[in-house]
């Protein structure tokens, strides 16, 4: 078994051109899913009857079906269904000419909403409910209480799981080639088919995904440090409170030392 180093250099250049598409497939669904996931988590945490029940069914459905099945159903069923609706309205529009990346956005967004809703729900549960009650008792509105007290603490708890979800989403975008989206994996598979250089192609995308996932993890580590500022502030405040006792002990030691010297 020999590895074609010249082909690796060629496929690497082509694969790098697919990185922007992969990043769009990762961060656009992530940004679209964040507000909906938080609202679902809030509805379940506050036990809003109708919304909590609907959210629970939705999350169970998404988590209970493989992502590849969701992709195949969306890419096979949704365009045909949309075409029927367009034709019934008398609209002259080629539905099948839509860029398949938009279907990928829909699938990954729906999947990410379900995953992040559980991340946010568990993070909200880590914040003591008495803090929210205390905030409401001093006249803060629920929106103000969540924005100033609950959410900053919940974000710190959610950051590690949010990082895991983002990394998993980044890796899951490799399935977008099933919808003819030219991402990293699609480019590598297409080029490998010409000369049967599958080993070299898979080695290249293996390394590229490792680098991208590592960069995402570094970003979230920095974000977690930034969000944990309030913890450092609390430690400084505690140290400041302890300073008077320390100085009191120091004054007592100097006082007794002075007495011994004059005696």
N, C-alpha and C positions, 0 to 999 in steps of 0.2 A: 504494500500500500504506500503510495507516494502522494505527497501534497504539492499541488501546483502553486508555488509562491507567486508567480506572475499573475495567475488568475485571482489570487487573494487580494493583490493590490488593485486590480481592476474592479472586483466586486465591492471592495471597501469604499471606493470612490462613489460607486452607484448607490450603495446602501446609505451612505451619509446623506445623499440627496433625499432619502425618505424619512429622515429624522424629523423635519418640520411637520410632516403629516402625522407621524406617530405622536408627537407632542400635542398637536391640535386634538387628536383623538383622545388624549389623556386629560388635558386641562380644560377644554371647552365643556365636556360632560361633567367634569368635577365642579366647575364654577356654576353650571346650571343646576346641579343637584344639591348644592349646599343649602340654599334657602328652603327648598321643599323638604329636604331631609330634616332640617331643624324644626320645621313646623310639624312634621309627623312625629318627631321625638317629643316635642312639647305637648302635642295632643295626647300621646300615650302616657306621658309622665303626669299630666294634669287629669288624666282619665276622663277626657271629654267623650261621652258615650258613643255617639255616632261616628265621629272622626276616628276615635281610637279603634273601634271595631273594624272600620274600613281599612285603616292603616295596617292593622294586624293581618288582615286577609291579604292585602297587597304585598307586605313584606314576606309572608309565608309563601306566597305564590312565586315571587321572584327568587327567593333563596332556595326554593324547592325544585327549581328547574335549571338545568345546565345552561350556561351562557351560550354555548354553541347552538343549542336548540332554539333559544330566543333569537339568535342571529338569523338562523335559517327560516324561522317562522316569519320574522319581520321582513326579511328580504324577499321571501316568496309570496307572502300573503298581502302585506300592506300595499305594495305597488298595484296589485290587481284590484284590491278593494278601493284604493284611491282612484284608479282608472274608471271603475264602475260609477263612482260618485260624480266624477268629472263629466263623464259621458251623459249621465242622467240629467245633469244640469245644463247640458247643451254647450259646454265650454270646450273650445278647440285647443287642447293643450296635451302635449306629449308627456304623459306621466313617466313613461319608461325611459325618458331622456334625462331624468333628474340625476344629478351626481350621487352615486351610492354612498358617499361619505356622510350625507345628511341622514341616511338610514342608520349608519353607524353611530352618529351622534345620538339619535333617539334611543337605540338599544343600550348603549353604554350609560346614557343619562338615567334611564329607567332602572337599570341594574344598580347604579351607584347610589341612587336615592334610597333604595331599600337597605343597602349596606351602611351608608352613613347615618341613616336614621337610628340604627341600633348603636352606632358609635356615639352619637350625640345623646341618646337616651341614657346609656350607661354613664356618660360623663356628667349629665345633669344630676344623676342619682348620687354622685360623689359629693355634691355640695349640700351642706347641712340645711334642711328646710327652715330651721329657726332663723337663719340669716335672712331669708326672704321674708319671713314673718316680721322680723325686727325692722327691715327696711320699709315694709308697708305700714307698720305701726307709727313710724315717724313722719309719714305723709308722702313717701315716694310712690309714684305711680308704678304699676306692675312692669311697664316697659322700661322705666328708669331703673327699677330694682334689678331686672334681668341684665340690662346693659352695663350697669356699674358694678354689680356685685356677683351675680350668678354666672353670667357668660364668661368673664375673665378667668374665673376659677375653673369652670367647666372646660374651657379651651385647653388649659394646661393638661388636664386629665385626658382630653380627647386627642391630643397631638400624636402620641405614639400610635394609637389605632388609626388615626387619620393618615399617618405616614404609611402604615401597612396597607391601608385601602388604596392609597395612591399608587404604591408600588405594584400591587396586584392589578390595578386598572391598567397601568402602563404595560405590564406583561400580557394582559388580556387583549390589548389592541392588536396583538399578533394574529388574532382570529379574524380581523377585519378583511384579510385577503379573501375570505369566503364571499365577501360582497364586492369583490373586484376593486377594493381600495388599495392604491399603490403605496403601502407603507413599507417599513423595513423588511418584514417577512415576505411580502408579495414580490418585492423587487428581487430579493435573494432567490426565491423559488423560481421565478420566471427566468432569471439568468442562468441558474443551475440546470434548468431543463434542456438548454441548448447543447451543453457538452457533458451532461451528467456529472457535474462537479458539485454534488450535493454536500459532501463532507466539508469542502472549503467554504461553501456558502453558509452552512449552519455554524461553522466555527466563527465566522465573521459576525453574524448576527448575535451569536452567543456572547461574544466580547462586547459588542455594542450595547446590548441590553444590560449587561453587568455595569458598564460605565454609567448609563443613564439612570439606572436604579440607585447606584451609589451616590450620584449627584442629588437625586431626590431625597435620599436619607440625610445627606449633609445639610440640605436646605431645611428640613424639618427639625434637625437637631439645633440649628441656629434659631429657628422660630421658637422652639420650646424654651431655649435660654432667654429669648426676648420676652416671651409671655410670662416667664417665671420671675419677673422683676418684683412683683408684689411680695413674693416669698422672701427675697433678699431685703426688701424694705421692712418686712416684719421682723427679720432677724436683727437688723440695725436698730429698730425701735426697742427690741427686747434688750439689746446691749446697752442702749442709752438709759433705759430704766434701771439697769443694774449698776450703772456708774456711780450714783450717789452712795450706795452701800459700800462700794469699793473704796471711794475716797474717804468715807467715814472710818473704815478700818485703817486706812493709811494715816489719818489724823490721830487716831488713837495710838498707833504704834509710835509716831513722833512724840506724842505727849508723854507716854511712859518712858521713852528714851530720854527726854529732857529731864524728867523727874529723877531718873537714876543718875544722870550726869551731875545734877546739883546736889544730890544727896551723897 
